[in-house]
Amino acid sequence: MKTTRMFTVLCMAGFIFASFAVKAQADSFDSDIMKMQQVNGSVASTNALFPRIVAQLRQSKPDLSDAQVSALKLDVFDAEVSSLNEQLIPVFKKYYTQAEVKEIIAFYETPVGKKLAEATPKMMMDQMQLTQTWAMGLMNKIKTYLDKQPVDNTPPGLKRTE
């Protein structure tokens, strides 16, 4: 009886220890992902959006004070960015192992990795402007192309094939 009870206690202790080990491992993986988001420029890219948000806000609320902007950044924007980064953790876990995340972090801690992380937010802004201009030109070309095509209002099921 004592042996069974001792065995049960040891098993329970083992399960509890194992669950703590798994939790610690998960927390470690989550921390690595958060660090990866820092070093790869993701957080900086997201933070680069704030000045654009403020510029838009100032158009609709010209009396927005600098103190309000500072409070807005701390109380709303930073909290939402933190929440977003936490919500992205399962996405990263879906595609990367913890070992791969550690390798990515190691890359971003190299000089070229740091340069990539620093340049990425700026490049995204440049790319966004270029892409918007390109998309407007594309839409104009599509409109011009379609305007030159003969109009055929025949429903697809009634068209004759020859």
HELIX and SHEET records of a PDB file:
HELIX    1   1 LYS A    2  VAL A   39  1                                  38    
HELIX    2   2 SER A   42  ASN A   47  1                                   6    
HELIX    3   3 LEU A   49  SER A   60  1                                  12    
HELIX    4   4 ASP A   66  LEU A   72  1                                   7    
HELIX    5   5 LYS A   73  PHE A   77  3                                   5    
HELIX    6   6 ASP A   78  TYR A   95  1                                  18    
HELIX    7   7 GLN A   98  TYR A  108  1                                  11    
HELIX    8   8 PRO A  111  LYS A  148  1                                  38    
HELIX    9   9 PRO A  156  LEU A  158  5                                   3    
END                                                                             
